Amino acid sequence: MSVPLLDLRAQHTAIRDVVVEKMMKVVDSQLFILGAAVEELEKQVAELSHTKHAIGCANGTDAILLAMRALDIGRGDEVITTPFTFFATAGTIHNVGATPVFVDIDPKTFNISPEAIAKAITPKTKAIIPVDLFGAMAPIEEVQRVAKGLPVIEDAAQTIGASRMIDGVKRMAGEVATIGTFSFFPSKNLGGYGDGGMIVTQDDKIAARLKRLRVHGGATQYFHDEVGYNSRLDALQAAVLSAKLPYLAGWSAKRRANAAFYDKALAGIAGLTTPYIAKENESIYNQYTVRVERRDELQAYLKEKNVGSAIYYPLPLHLQPCFSYLGYKKGSVPEAEKASAQVLSLPIFPELTQAQLDEVAGTVRAFFGK
Ligand SMILES: Cc1ncc(COP(=O)(O)O)c(C=O)c1O
């Protein structure tokens, strides 16, 4: 049996009519950019994330870029982040003119290490960008503690709907950071039918600035207070996402159930470590990522048996050719480098059948002779 890493068609088949009906309302209105459909989604996302504001934008990359612009981050500034993430987290730091400062991760969770952040703060540090990797929130409250008042931008591109207990209260992804950012790239746990992004914040001033920045920096059309961007969420994407949002909690529960199955089925294999989720966290398992010493061999074996898998991420950002100007050497961020050599993500999408789950776990076990 072949098992894809992700099967978007399975989800589409189940919700097609609901989504198409909502899309057709936008088509009939002929209002395609921002407007009522986007406002409806913004309201839904703010509610889900427990935030005062949610501002739609073109994609999750722009969400981070706009967040930094709203905090006046630019030339001469340093922004601390993790190198074990998708490129956009750091590409945007470069693109606002600031310098990415890469610090190491907690090898158990793969998320940024607050202790490493504390050591990297300098008078030039303007913000910190933790990433909620693979579906589990980074320890935002610990990041905030070491940040000592510096703004924290939570890159929650992979993590909408996840939560973490902080001081006895369940906090949502994006809720407690200065600014939280989401991506609706189609393969995400909440994916559009194209690109899309969202920024959340509790801060009125930041929200007003973000609303300007996404439309070329002008609160009034054709009058520009500052130079912004064209980064609007289009209404068709908003309609798709609004239609899908009510299903998100159910999909997340299914992802967690799939993860619980793998955790059990793959327990006790020497040379393989199942994901560690801190007890405070409720992960939405955007990815189910194991650590394997013979990772490349296992991936080749899975491929031969038609089981999908992926490596997120094979080369940490501090070693990317485009960042060679920063001067990081191999070995300078060791846990991130080790993770890049060992991680492998397995199929985790909500619509996996029991037979498919058995196939994935059975194939992995067979590789290890179990
Ligand atoms: C951690 C992280 N940050 C940022 C992004 C960028 O989002 P987008 O592809 O919507 O620009 C992604 C996803 O692609 C991501 O996984």
The ligand as an SDF file (V2000), in Angstrom:
LIG
                    3D

 16 16  0  0  0  0  0  0  0  0999 V2000
    7.9960   28.3220   10.2610 C   0  0  0  0  0  0  0  0  0  0  0  0
    7.4930   28.9900    9.0210 C   0  0  0  0  0  0  0  0  0  0  0  0
    7.6120   30.3190    8.9000 N   0  0  0  0  0  0  0  0  0  0  0  0
    7.1570   30.9760    7.8180 C   0  0  0  0  0  0  0  0  0  0  0  0
    6.5350   30.3120    6.7910 C   0  0  0  0  0  0  0  0  0  0  0  0
    6.1410   31.0840    5.5830 C   0  0  0  0  0  0  0  0  0  0  0  0
    4.8080   30.9810    5.2600 O   0  0  0  0  0  0  0  0  0  0  0  0
    4.3110   31.1950    3.7300 P   0  0  0  0  0  0  0  0  0  0  0  0
    4.7610   30.0200    2.9490 O   0  0  0  0  0  0  0  0  0  0  0  0
    2.8410   31.3190    3.8530 O   0  0  0  0  0  0  0  0  0  0  0  0
    4.9410   32.4680    3.2550 O   0  0  0  0  0  0  0  0  0  0  0  0
    6.3710   28.9140    6.8720 C   0  0  0  0  0  0  0  0  0  0  0  0
    5.6650   28.1120    5.8560 C   0  0  0  0  0  0  0  0  0  0  0  0
    5.8510   27.9850    4.7250 O   0  0  0  0  0  0  0  0  0  0  0  0
    6.8720   28.2380    8.0120 C   0  0  0  0  0  0  0  0  0  0  0  0
    6.7530   26.9150    8.1230 O   0  0  0  0  0  0  0  0  0  0  0  0
  1  2  1  0
  2  3  1  0
  2 15  2  0
  3  4  2  0
  4  5  1  0
  5  6  1  0
  5 12  2  0
  6  7  1  0
  7  8  1  0
  8  9  2  0
  8 10  1  0
  8 11  1  0
 12 13  1  0
 12 15  1  0
 13 14  2  0
 15 16  1  0
M  END
$$$$
